[in-house]
Amino acid sequence: MMLPIRLLSSVSAALALSACSGLMPPTQVPMVVAPAWQAPLPHQGSVGSLAQWWQRQGDPLLVELIVAAQGVSPSVAQALASIENARANQAAARSALMPNLSAQASASRGVSQVDVPLATSVQGGLQASWELDLVGANRAASQAAQAQVEGSQALWHDARVAVAAEVAGLYHRLWTCQDQLALARRDQASRQQTAQLSGVSATAGLTAPATAALARASAADASSRVAQQAAQCQVLTKGLVALTAVPEPDLKQKLALAQTNKAPVAIFSIASVPAQSVAQRPDVFAAERDVVLASAQVGSAQAQRWPRLTLNGSIGALSVSTGTTRSDVSTWSFGPLALSLPLFDGGQRAAQVDAAQARYQAAVVAYQGKVRNAVREVEEALVQLHSAHGRDADAQVSTQGYAESLAATQKRFDQGLVSLVELEEARRSALAAESAELALQLEQRLAWVSLYRVLGGGFEPDQVVTPASSLAASAP
């Protein structure tokens, strides 16, 4: 015997009030980090945000290459596909909260009995079913799907930031390589000139043959260094071609037309509180969404152990025509209002709850580990940046001093006052100092790129954008 509808409604309301509380573990996990950074923060120069950092570098070719790389990156494409998959799952989860409605129609014509006229019957109707979400099982599934969508969007941002940092790193390395190549060629020309003069002097008997041999060896060493440096530049160029999908001839033409960016790197602001900084990392935000997802899955598994209430209904119409006679019949029904209560399943639902709780604990630990790793990466980037800028003045003094020493030694060598060995030693010192200064400038730029990367690249957790609506304006 079916329970009256009023009694079922009272029972379902009581069950909902008693079961909805306590199904899901906490969705927010405290972020335990130090109250302040231990490494020094950059403070010199104008301070801006990360949102338009690449544009403020004053290098349009770099921005163009970053946009091109993001457009063809497999990681960005995979992240975008993950978003579409998460949206599909979200639509399916939301549909479970709404009634299902289906339509049916049929028609037939024929003779069913002897001496009965030909009959035509047409039937149509609507059927509806709705699961009343007593304990929030479907709502938990919808919340989990929403967290999955937000996490996928954050990982899409993270993929774009990673591609931008990779392109910028290669780009800066290529320009430094070109500067190192120009330096090597200048040194090569100087050594070749010295070798020619030493050869003429040795032929005339003014210098020893060993001196001419040393000069030739020095010139050959310089030529080898030029060839090696040129090969490194070619390798970096091909790396940019692979990242951006720009044809190599076009890329080389763009690089030839572009001017080396000698302007200082634009400074961006860094929050003094670590929790504020790491919270803006897409991977940390995605890990936090994983906690929400795992919590909702625990709630969904818990809800499977509680009663489920479904409601069905239908509306139909039947029309039968026999000769000149026509009969129309309308039908409707409300119900049944069915309540199902799980009694025994051999521990299957309890095992599913235990598995969901284990996944939740793993998500919490992974999130906390992600936060600690984010703090470590930012601290390391700050240390590297501070070290690179702290050595800048010494590098400039060293380069200038060795250059003046080389010029004076070269003048004395031309006058025959010093040996070729002394000249080569002064040249090696000047070359090493200038090369070290170029390497330090590259280290400074890469340190800023690394800091940009580990701070999340301008990602705002409160403004998770939809990629489909922002791809057209997705400049880095």
VOGU-3710 file (C-alpha; in Angstrom, 3 decimals, decimal comma):
1> mmlpirllss> 0,000/0,000/0,000  1,415/3,382/-1,064  1,911/6,077/1,498  -0,176/9,222/1,018  1,580/12,046/-0,785  1,331/14,356/2,208  3,032/11,787/4,437  5,781/11,212/1,864  6,403/14,961/1,627  6,722/15,224/5,396
11> vsaalalsac> 9,106/12,266/5,514  11,256/13,646/2,678  11,475/17,069/4,288  12,577/15,543/7,572  15,172/13,422/5,819  16,521/16,403/3,917  16,933/18,447/7,084  18,688/15,635/8,906  20,962/14,415/6,100  22,106/17,582/4,317
21> sglmpptqvp> 24,297/18,636/7,223  27,698/17,062/7,547  27,843/15,141/4,269  30,790/17,084/2,849  34,175/17,751/4,489  35,531/21,325/4,463  36,101/22,756/0,991  38,577/25,401/2,180  41,959/24,358/3,558  44,074/26,906/5,471
31> mvvapawqap> 47,179/28,115/3,615  50,008/27,744/6,135  52,914/29,947/4,982  55,320/32,399/6,560  53,958/35,896/7,264  56,622/37,569/5,064  59,180/36,737/2,421  62,617/35,792/3,645  64,276/36,900/0,385  64,531/40,627/-0,479
41> lphqgsvgsl> 61,876/42,081/-2,763  62,803/44,136/-5,840  62,065/47,794/-5,200  63,917/49,855/-7,779  62,264/51,377/-10,852  58,617/51,960/-11,632  56,223/49,399/-10,229  53,359/47,911/-12,228  51,213/44,792/-12,380  51,814/41,566/-14,254
51> aqwwqrqgdp> 48,713/41,904/-16,409  50,404/43,775/-19,290  53,995/43,048/-18,383  55,133/41,863/-21,805  53,663/44,906/-23,539  55,558/47,188/-21,170  58,879/45,666/-22,239  58,818/47,856/-25,346  59,526/44,909/-27,659  56,591/44,223/-30,016
61> llvelivaaq> 58,351/41,252/-31,626  58,484/39,452/-28,285  54,746/39,988/-27,779  54,066/38,778/-31,321  56,074/35,604/-30,804  54,372/34,859/-27,479  50,915/35,204/-29,007  51,948/32,970/-31,920  53,334/30,315/-29,584  50,208/30,315/-27,428
71> gvspsvaqal> 48,096/29,837/-30,536  49,904/26,650/-31,608  50,965/25,221/-28,251  49,829/21,621/-27,684  49,668/22,186/-23,926  47,342/25,174/-24,363  45,179/23,199/-26,800  44,971/20,273/-24,389  44,033/22,623/-21,544  41,306/24,145/-23,706
81> asienaranq> 39,996/20,667/-24,557  39,939/19,878/-20,830  37,766/22,942/-20,273  35,297/21,832/-22,922  35,175/18,354/-21,381  34,608/19,856/-17,917  31,801/22,040/-19,270  30,115/19,002/-20,789  30,312/17,222/-17,443  28,918/20,317/-15,755
91> aaarsalmpn> 25,944/20,433/-18,132  25,243/16,767/-17,442  25,451/17,331/-13,677  23,135/20,333/-13,813  20,591/18,446/-15,898  20,133/15,980/-13,037  18,665/18,837/-10,968  15,922/19,477/-13,511  12,909/17,342/-14,529  13,199/15,108/-17,572
101> lsaqasasrg> 10,479/15,572/-20,187  9,884/13,329/-23,181  7,217/13,262/-25,904  5,666/10,238/-27,584  3,435/10,001/-30,637  2,036/7,085/-32,577  -0,507/6,462/-35,356  -2,095/3,280/-36,721  -4,716/2,310/-39,340  -6,338/-1,062/-39,954
111> vsqvdvplat> -9,103/-3,536/-39,218  -9,011/-5,237/-35,851  -12,213/-7,377/-36,103  -14,444/-8,863/-38,766  -17,294/-6,658/-39,944  -15,742/-3,653/-38,204  -15,021/-0,585/-40,395  -11,500/0,597/-41,069  -10,213/2,459/-38,000  -7,565/5,178/-37,612
121> svqgglqasw> -6,050/5,903/-34,222  -3,646/8,741/-33,305  -2,034/8,948/-29,880  0,302/11,532/-28,338  1,545/12,365/-24,892  4,150/13,892/-22,588  5,939/12,038/-19,818  7,922/13,731/-17,028  10,135/12,391/-14,270  11,987/14,261/-11,551
131> eldlvganra> 14,285/13,070/-8,804  13,757/15,235/-5,746  17,275/15,885/-4,433  16,574/15,001/-0,818  20,084/14,961/0,624  21,928/16,960/-2,029  23,483/14,157/-4,100  22,821/15,907/-7,393  23,756/19,293/-5,954  27,076/17,831/-4,799
141> asqaaqaqve> 27,693/16,467/-8,291  26,909/19,872/-9,775  29,273/21,581/-7,333  32,001/19,093/-8,215  31,508/19,785/-11,906  31,712/23,535/-11,300  34,990/23,098/-9,409  36,322/20,990/-12,264  35,482/23,725/-14,768  37,181/26,411/-12,664
151> gsqalwhdar> 40,246/24,241/-12,155  40,476/23,535/-15,893  40,265/27,240/-16,676  43,057/27,963/-14,196  45,253/25,297/-15,798  44,551/26,897/-19,183  45,953/30,156/-17,810  48,900/28,255/-16,369  49,657/26,680/-19,749  49,616/30,088/-21,436
161> vavaaevagl> 51,912/31,559/-18,779  54,326/28,647/-19,145  54,440/29,088/-22,925  55,022/32,835/-22,578  57,884/32,278/-20,135  59,456/29,631/-22,380  59,300/31,866/-25,446  60,688/34,857/-23,540  63,541/32,760/-22,170  64,529/31,547/-25,635
171> yhrlwtcqdq> 64,111/35,042/-27,052  66,418/36,639/-24,479  68,952/33,831/-24,880  68,961/34,363/-28,631  69,622/38,110/-28,333  72,399/37,467/-25,826  73,810/34,830/-28,153  73,818/37,381/-30,976  75,646/39,849/-28,725  78,147/37,169/-27,761
181> lalarrdqas> 78,607/36,350/-31,456  79,300/39,999/-32,291  81,821/40,117/-29,441  83,503/36,937/-30,694  83,733/38,339/-34,209  85,343/41,541/-32,987  87,839/39,491/-31,041  88,428/37,311/-34,099  89,176/40,315/-36,281  91,619/41,691/-33,697
191> rqqtaqlsgv> 93,466/38,391/-33,373  93,663/37,902/-37,115  95,164/41,348/-37,508  97,696/40,544/-34,793  98,513/37,255/-36,513  99,097/38,978/-39,845  101,378/41,592/-38,289  103,261/38,932/-36,356  103,698/36,879/-39,519  105,137/39,836/-41,427
201> satagltapa> 107,423/40,667/-38,512  108,636/37,067/-38,254  109,307/36,927/-42,010  111,364/40,094/-41,734  113,289/38,550/-38,847  112,123/41,120/-36,329  110,289/38,634/-34,087  110,764/35,011/-33,238  108,837/32,361/-35,232  107,316/31,117/-31,992
211> taalarasaa> 105,622/34,473/-31,538  104,056/34,223/-35,009  102,937/30,667/-34,263  101,270/31,818/-31,030  99,454/34,578/-32,918  98,215/32,117/-35,548  97,010/29,745/-32,837  95,187/32,587/-31,093  93,467/33,601/-34,341  92,423/29,999/-35,014
221> dassrvaqqa> 91,017/29,730/-31,494  88,971/32,902/-32,080  87,605/31,522/-35,374  86,581/28,298/-33,626  84,808/30,287/-30,931  82,903/32,262/-33,576  81,756/29,066/-35,301  80,646/27,558/-32,000  78,747/30,692/-30,990  77,050/30,915/-34,402
231> aqcqvltkgl> 75,886/27,313/-34,050  74,377/28,070/-30,636  72,438/30,971/-32,145  71,142/28,714/-34,901  69,966/26,180/-32,322  68,111/28,888/-30,368  66,524/30,187/-33,572  65,241/26,737/-34,445  63,857/26,445/-30,934  61,821/29,618/-31,468
241> valtavpepd> 60,637/28,294/-34,809  59,390/25,108/-33,138  57,619/27,034/-30,363  55,958/29,686/-32,510  55,436/27,812/-35,821  56,774/30,908/-37,605  58,751/29,843/-40,711  62,477/30,174/-40,132  63,100/32,632/-43,018  60,310/34,869/-41,725
251> lkqklalaqt> 61,598/34,665/-38,171  65,128/35,551/-39,217  63,796/38,508/-41,183  61,807/39,718/-38,172  64,849/39,344/-35,952  67,006/41,229/-38,434  64,543/44,122/-38,550  64,057/44,228/-34,790  66,380/46,196/-32,574  67,942/44,576/-29,532
261> nkapvaifsi> 65,978/45,685/-26,496  68,522/47,419/-24,287  65,907/49,056/-22,069  65,746/47,847/-18,467  63,160/45,231/-17,690  59,897/46,679/-16,413  59,426/46,093/-12,692  56,210/44,579/-11,387  54,819/44,651/-7,888  55,054/41,711/-5,521
271> asvpaqsvaq> 52,828/41,339/-2,485  54,806/41,317/0,748  52,553/38,588/2,169  53,383/35,193/0,625  49,809/33,934/0,931  48,586/36,761/-1,308  51,211/36,006/-3,944  50,915/32,233/-4,157  47,121/32,459/-4,188  47,443/34,118/-7,613
281> rpdvfaaerd> 49,156/31,097/-9,118  46,877/29,134/-11,457  48,267/25,776/-10,338  47,606/26,600/-6,676  44,081/27,727/-7,541  43,536/24,514/-9,515  44,788/22,451/-6,558  42,313/24,292/-4,340  39,535/23,454/-6,798  40,638/19,816/-6,582
291> vvlasaqvgs> 39,917/19,971/-2,842  36,428/21,339/-3,560  35,912/18,603/-6,153  37,032/15,873/-3,752  34,812/17,273/-0,996  31,790/17,244/-3,314  32,582/13,674/-4,315  32,555/12,675/-0,653  29,154/14,332/-0,268  27,853/12,550/-3,366
301> aqaqrwprlt> 29,085/9,182/-2,101  27,523/9,832/1,313  24,228/10,771/-0,307  24,012/7,390/-2,034  23,432/5,843/1,402  20,280/7,924/1,999  16,742/7,550/0,585  15,911/8,788/-2,925  12,567/10,262/-3,936  11,300/10,385/-7,527
311> lngsigalsv> 8,137/11,843/-9,000  6,584/10,867/-12,353  3,689/12,245/-14,356  2,179/12,061/-17,825  -0,363/13,770/-20,090  -1,818/12,034/-23,152  -4,468/12,298/-25,871  -6,020/9,513/-28,011  -8,145/9,989/-31,102  -9,892/7,033/-32,835
321> stgttrsdvs> -11,787/7,426/-36,122  -14,006/4,595/-37,446  -15,918/5,497/-40,538  -17,952/8,535/-39,589  -17,439/8,005/-35,880  -14,637/9,719/-33,979  -13,720/9,362/-30,319  -11,293/11,613/-28,410  -9,899/10,622/-25,041  -7,547/12,677/-22,803
331> twsfgplals> -5,526/11,076/-20,021  -3,264/12,365/-17,289  -1,562/10,964/-14,241  0,393/12,338/-11,300  2,696/9,829/-9,755  3,866/7,561/-8,555  5,794/9,443/-5,895  8,308/6,716/-5,102  10,684/6,537/-2,165  13,605/4,097/-2,286
341> lplfdggqra> 15,736/3,296/0,749  18,989/1,324/0,456  19,022/-1,473/3,017  21,833/-3,869/2,183  24,511/-3,781/-0,515  27,326/-5,813/1,021  29,280/-2,672/2,036  29,549/-1,258/-1,503  28,319/2,245/-0,647  30,416/2,396/2,519
351> aqvdaaqary> 33,476/1,436/0,486  32,707/4,195/-2,006  32,537/6,709/0,849  35,877/5,511/2,217  37,468/5,805/-1,226  36,081/9,328/-1,680  37,361/10,396/1,745  40,808/8,993/0,896  40,835/11,006/-2,333  39,826/14,087/-0,348
361> qaavvayqgk> 42,721/13,654/2,082  45,095/13,187/-0,846  43,767/16,378/-2,477  44,295/18,326/0,765  47,877/17,098/1,105  48,550/17,838/-2,578  47,176/21,359/-2,184  49,302/22,078/0,884  52,357/20,678/-0,897  51,611/22,857/-3,915
371> vrnavrevee> 51,489/25,923/-1,667  54,818/25,091/-0,035  56,421/24,457/-3,414  55,054/27,763/-4,735  56,577/29,641/-1,800  59,906/27,905/-2,388  59,929/28,757/-6,094  59,156/32,423/-5,428  61,831/32,605/-2,733  64,379/31,064/-5,106
381> alvqlhsahg> 63,429/33,457/-7,912  63,776/36,426/-5,553  67,211/35,255/-4,415  68,399/34,816/-7,996  67,035/38,210/-8,990  68,642/39,952/-6,032  71,958/38,247/-6,704  71,929/39,136/-10,400  71,194/42,816/-9,750  73,686/42,962/-6,892
391> rdadaqvstq> 76,551/41,962/-9,206  75,689/44,469/-11,924  77,916/47,333/-10,726  80,934/45,084/-10,205  80,509/43,587/-13,673  80,492/47,034/-15,271  83,648/48,086/-13,387  85,340/44,827/-14,363  84,469/45,198/-18,043  85,599/48,798/-18,194
401> gyaeslaatq> 88,846/48,096/-16,344  89,863/45,131/-18,497  88,936/47,039/-21,666  91,198/49,942/-20,655  93,963/47,488/-19,785  93,626/45,780/-23,194  93,745/49,111/-25,020  96,896/50,143/-23,151  98,554/46,760/-23,689  97,686/46,821/-27,391
411> krfdqglvsl> 99,307/50,244/-27,729  102,431/49,063/-25,923  102,521/45,913/-28,061  102,363/48,015/-31,228  105,362/49,930/-29,893  107,221/46,714/-29,144  107,233/47,251/-25,394  105,296/44,094/-24,377  105,239/40,552/-25,657  102,440/38,844/-27,517
421> veleearrsa> 101,859/36,630/-24,479  101,027/39,679/-22,372  98,723/40,982/-25,097  96,881/37,654/-25,316  96,448/37,544/-21,566  94,992/41,069/-21,537  92,725/40,151/-24,466  91,440/37,012/-22,734  90,690/38,975/-19,571  88,822/41,705/-21,471
431> laaesaelal> 86,878/39,135/-23,515  85,927/37,166/-20,411  84,779/40,309/-18,578  82,604/41,548/-21,439  81,178/38,079/-21,993  80,435/37,786/-18,274  78,596/41,118/-18,318  76,432/39,934/-21,223  75,745/36,700/-19,353  74,802/38,683/-16,254
441> qleqrlawvs> 72,353/40,818/-18,235  70,778/37,617/-19,540  70,632/36,226/-16,012  68,787/39,338/-14,854  66,195/39,065/-17,627  65,717/35,362/-17,049  65,330/36,011/-13,331  62,461/38,412/-14,057  60,885/35,891/-16,430  61,201/33,202/-13,770
451> lyrvlgggfe> 59,623/35,472/-11,163  56,803/36,249/-13,601  56,254/32,535/-14,081  56,262/31,526/-10,414  53,920/34,401/-9,460  51,269/33,170/-11,866  51,710/35,617/-14,719  48,939/37,986/-13,645  46,292/35,338/-12,993  43,393/36,641/-10,887
461> pdqvvtpass> 41,483/33,902/-9,015  38,447/36,166/-8,586  38,274/36,800/-12,333  38,521/33,372/-13,928  37,729/34,181/-17,552  36,160/31,873/-20,087  38,683/31,006/-22,800  36,036/30,897/-25,529  35,247/34,567/-24,940  38,801/35,734/-24,396
471> laasap> 40,844/33,972/-27,073  40,419/36,919/-29,408  41,926/39,222/-26,801  44,329/36,760/-25,191  47,457/38,830/-25,568  49,852/37,720/-22,818
//
